[in-house]
Amino acid sequence: MYASLGKIRHRTHEKCNLLHLFDLFLAKSGKKKDLRYITIWKGRMETAEYLNHSGIALTEANRPFEAIPLFQRALVIDPENPMLWLNLGIAQQKTGEYKEALDSYRQSVRIDDGMAESWCAMGLIYFELEAFDSAEECYRIALERDPNSPKTWNNLGALFFSERSYEEARRCFEEALNLVPMYYDALYNIRDVCRELSDFRAAAEFERVLRGLRRE
């Protein structure tokens, strides 16, 4: 059964850590660092946006421990940015720091109650902690903010599946697939729930679709 953690949020596609590349260039070229220049240059470049992009790159490279201090430094600069709190929470969640991640997500929704991704991420932590009532509450709040999130519908379905509420789970997976028909996690999950409901014809059809996606 697949439940999904959201992708980290950023405004642009720029993910390159320019400061690290600059230092690497100097090291490879054998040139001595002009420390005064680098300090000024870093002071100019180390904005909240730059730190956020760098943290994103590290998190997506499966290096969340290195990303966390970058998001924290960004939040010193811009403490009321809900996106930064969300990204910090995602990195913390990836390291298993659930308490810290929950605190970050709560800060995100304190600043912007409409941050559906933060509510969904909180739901996933509660789900993994087997606090199912809290997980369902967070997922439902997330869907109130964004009813068109296939990830949240899928995660709510995974929760119902774990509680053996198979009809409810199927409805949630169907909602996810109505939004994104080739959503792998939801296809995998609805195949399993159809088997539990003895709807083997539907399960076989979903298995056929999954095989096609695996080949791709």
N, C-alpha and C positions, 0 to 999 in steps of 0.2 A: 504494500500500500504506500503510495507516494503522496507526501505533502511537501509543499515547495516554499522555500525561503525566497523573498523578493530580491530582485536585482538591485544593486546599489545605485543610488540616484546621482546623476550629474547633468549639467546643462549642455556640455559640448562633447565632442568625441576626442578631445585632446586628453591623452592619458600618459604622455611621456614625462618622466621625471627629469626636467631640464637641469636642475642643480646637480643631480648625481651624474648625468652625462657630461656636464661641464667639468666636474672634478675628475671623471674618468679620462676625459680628453687630456687634461693637464698631466695626469699620472702617466699615460701612455706616451705622451710626447716628450716626457722628461723635463718639461718646463717647470720652473719653480712657481709656486703659487704667490701671487701678489695678495697677501691676506687682507690688506686694506681694501683693495678693489673687490675681492670676493665678499667681504662683509657688507660693503655698500650694496653690491649687486644682489646679494641674498636678501638684505633688508628690503630692497625695492620689490623683489619678486615674491617674497614669502607672504602672499596675501591669503585670506581665507579660501578664495577660489582655487589658488594654486595648491594649497595644502589639501583641499578636498580632492582635486584631480589626482594628486600623488597618492593619497590614501585609497582612492578608488582603484588605481593601477595595482597597488600592492595587494588589496583585498581580492581583486579578480585574478591575481597571480598566486592565490592561495598563500599569502603572506600577511594574514590579518594582525598578527602580533606587532608587525612593523607599522601597519596602517593606523592602529589605535592611537599612538601618540601624535600622529599627524592630524587626525580629526580633533583630538583634544586641543592641540595648538590652534587649530582653526577656530575652535569654539571660544578660545580666549579672545580672539579678534572679533568674532561675530557670535556672541552667546545666545542670541535670540533667533538663530536660523534653524528652523525645524528640519530642513534637509540634512544639515550637518549632524544633528542628533540622531536622525534615522540612520545615516551611514555609519556613525560610531556604533550604534546598536547592532547593526548587521555584522560589523567586524567583531564585536564582542561576542555575539551569538555564535559566530563561527569558531571562536576559541573555547566555547563552553562556559563563558562567563555570563550565565543566565541572569543573575541578579543585577549585574551592572548593565546588561543589555535592556532588561525591563525598565530600569531607571532612565536609560537614554530614550527609549521609546515613549515613556511617560512625559519626559521633557518635550519631546517632539509634539505630542498631541496637546500638551499644555499650551504651547505656543500657537499651534494650528490644529484645532480639533478635527479638521477635515482631512488630516493626513491618513488616508485609508491604508496605505502600506504599513504605517507604524502599528495601526490596530491589528492588521493581519499578522504582522511579525510577532506581536505580543501573543496573539492566539496560538501561533505555532509553538512558542516557548511553553505556554501553559499545556498545550497538547502533549509535548514531549515530557513534561513533568507529571502527566496524567491528571492534571487539574481540569477535567473536561468541561465542567460548568463555566469556569472562567474562560476557557478557550472558545466555547460556543458564543459566549457574550461578546468577546472581542471580534470574532468573525462576523457576527451579525451587525455590530457597529460598523465594521469595515464595509460591509455590503450596503448599509444605509448611506455611507459616504460615496461609495463607488460600486453600484450594482452591476457594472460591466467588467468586473475583474475576474477572469477565468481562474486565476490562481486562488483567490479567496473561495470561490465556489468549490474548487477541487479540494482545498484544505478542509472546508466544512464537511464535504462528503467523506473525506478520510476519517474525520472525527465520528460521524454517524456510523461508518463502517466498523470502527473499533468498538462502538457500543452495540453492534449488531442490529442497528436500525437500517436495514438494507434498502427498504423502499425510499426512505429519506435520502440515503446516500446516493442511490441511483438518480434521484431527481437533481441533486446537486451536480453530479458529474454530467448529466445531460445539459444543465445550464452552462457549465464550463465549455462543453463541446458546441453548444449553439453559438457561443462567442468565438471560439477558436476550434474549428472542426478537427484539425490535426494535432491537437494538444496531447502530447505523448502521455504525460502523467495521468490525465483524465481518461484517455483511452485504456490504459493499463488498468486503472482502478475500476472503470465501468465493466470491463471484461470480467474482473474478479467478482464484482457484486452480482453480475448476471449469473455467474456460476452458483453463487450462494442462493440466488432466487430460483435456481433450476431453469433459467431461461437459456438453455444451451445453444439454441439457434442464434440468439443475439450475441452470446459470448463468442461463438465461432466466427461471427462476422467481425467483431472487434479484434479478435486474434488475427484474422486475415489482414485487416488494416494495419495492425501493429507490425506484422511481418514485412509488409511493404515499406513501412517507415524504417525498419531496421536495415533493409537492403539499401536504402538511400543513404 
